Amino acid sequence: MMPPSPTSEEDYLAAERRSLVRSEYLAGQLFPMPAVSPAHVRLATNTGQLLADQLPDDSDWAVLGRGVRLYAPEGPLYTYPDAALVCEPVQLRPDGHHDTLLNPTVLVKILPHDMPAHFKQVFELYYAIPSVQHVLLVTEYAVRVSLGSRNANGLLSVYGFKSLEDIILLPDLGVEVSLAELYREVPLSA
């Protein structure tokens, strides 16, 4: 059986804007977004709230939630992070629709129990976005968070956190993320 023909970015975006079901686009291939659990929704909500609560009222930062499509040109990749912290002005793809984010500083992705195989490529492409400084990968079924941070020289460091007592620091942004608060009201199974 022959693999399906690659889908163009334009065809993907046109279909995605009409569809109630979300898909990721990676180098011409479409991947249906996995179903989300209540734990996933709670983690995404908690993360967005923790970030938003630490932003001054008069700041140039915005927290965007799960429904925002993100573009990474190197894939090309179109995907939906669970949360994004963006410095204003928010830059959107200038295609007349203005519905695809270009300049996140922090990306958050909640990892399901059964992680799709292409997610590794997605995470690598997150770091190819020039504005991205931090990526939080949050496991939904256990206390396990990975933080990837880019330093001033562009070098990437990755840190792991596995305790509810841990606090993730993003000192360049003045942000602290308590794992106890992040996992508040999240049922853990493994």
N, C-alpha and C positions, 0 to 999 in steps of 0.2 A: 504494500500500500504506500502510495506517495504521501509525503508530508503536505499539509495544507500550504497553499501559496501565502507568502507574506502579505500582511495587511498594511496598507499605507497609513501614515499618521493621520492624514486627513479623513480617511474612511473610518478609522477608529474613533476619532473625536466626534465625527458626525453621528455615528451609531451610539456612542457613549452618552451624548447629550440627549438622545431620545429614549434611552433605556432606563428602566427602573433598577436593573441589576448592574452592579459595577464590575468592571474588568480592569486588570492591569495590562499595559502594553509594554513589551520588551522586545526590541529589535524585530518588529514585524509580527510577533506572536502575541496572542491574547491569552490571558490567564484569568479565569473567573475569580473574583475576590472570595476567600473562604468565608463561610458563615461565622458570625461572631457569637460568643457565649455571653451570658450575663456578667461573668468575671471580666471578660474583655471590655465590655462597655463601662463597667465600674472603674477599671484601671485607666481607661482613656479619659473618663470624666475626672477622676482624681488627679491625674497628671496635668490636664489642662487647667484645673482649678488651682493646683499648687503653683503652677507657673504664673497664672494670672494674678493670684493673691500677692505675689512678690513684686509686681510691677507698680511703680508709682503712678498715681492718677494722671500726671502730666508727662508720662514717658512716651518715647517714640516707638514703643514695642506693642505688638499685638499677638495674642494667642489665637490660632486658628484651629478648628477641630476637624473631625474625621471626614467631613464631606468635601474637603478641599483637595482638588487634584494637583499633583506636583509633577513638574517636568524636569528630567535630567537629560541634557542633550547628548551625552556620550553614549547612551544605550542604542538608540534613544529609549527612554523610559517614561511612561506615564503611570503614576501610582497614587495611592491614597494613604498618606501617613495618618496615624491616629491623632497626632497633634503636631503643631509646628509653632515655633516662636519666631516672629518675623520683625525685623526693624523697619519702621515706616520710612519711606513710603513702600507699601506692598507692591511688588512688581509682578504683573500678570502678563501672560503670553499675549502679544499684540495682534490678535487674529480677528478682532471684531467681537469676540465673545467675552474676552477678559475673565476667564474662569479657570485658569491654570496657573498655579503659583510658580515663580521663578527664583525667589531669593530668600529661602528660609535660613535661619541661623542655627536653630535647634530643631531636630526632627525626632519624633517619638514613634516607635512601632511596637505594638503589643504582639507578642509571639504566641500563636496558638499551640496546643499540644501536638498536633500533626502539622508541622511546618512544611509548606510546599517547597519543592526542590529548588525552584527558581529564586527563592527569597535571598539566598546568598549573593546572587548577582545584583539583586535590588539593593541590598545593603552596601555593596561595593560602589554602586552608582550614586548612592546618597553622598558619599565622600568626594565624588567627582564634581559635585555642584560647588562652585567657588565660594559661595556665601556660607556654606555649612561649616560650623565650628564644632558642633556637638551632635552626637546621635545616641539616643537612649533606646536600648532594646530591652523590653520588659516582658518577662515570662509570665503568662497568665495563671499557671497552675502551681507555681512554687515561687518562693521569694528568691528571685534571681534576676539581676539587672546588669547589663553590660553598658558601660559608657565609653564611647569613642570620642576623643577630643583632639582637635588639631591645634598645634601650637603656632606661634608667630612665624616660625620657619616652614610651616606646612607639614611638619612631621606629625604622624598620628600615634597617639597612645591609647591603649584600651585597658579599662579597669573593670573588675568584676565585683559585685556586691551580693551577699547572700544572707544578710542578717537584718531583721527588722530594726535593729539598733543603728544600722548604717545610715549615714547622711551623705548624699552625693553633692559635691560642691562644684559649681560653675562660677569660679571667682571673677572671671572677666565680665560676667553678666550680673554679678551680685545675687545669684540664685542658689538656694539650697533645697534639695529634695530629700525629705525624710522617707525612708522605706516604710516605716510604720504608718505614715500618712498616705503614702502611695498605695499600700495594700489594705488600707482601711475598708472594712466590710467586703473584702474579696475572699471567697471560699477557696482554700488551698487544698490540693489533693495529693501532691507527690513531692 
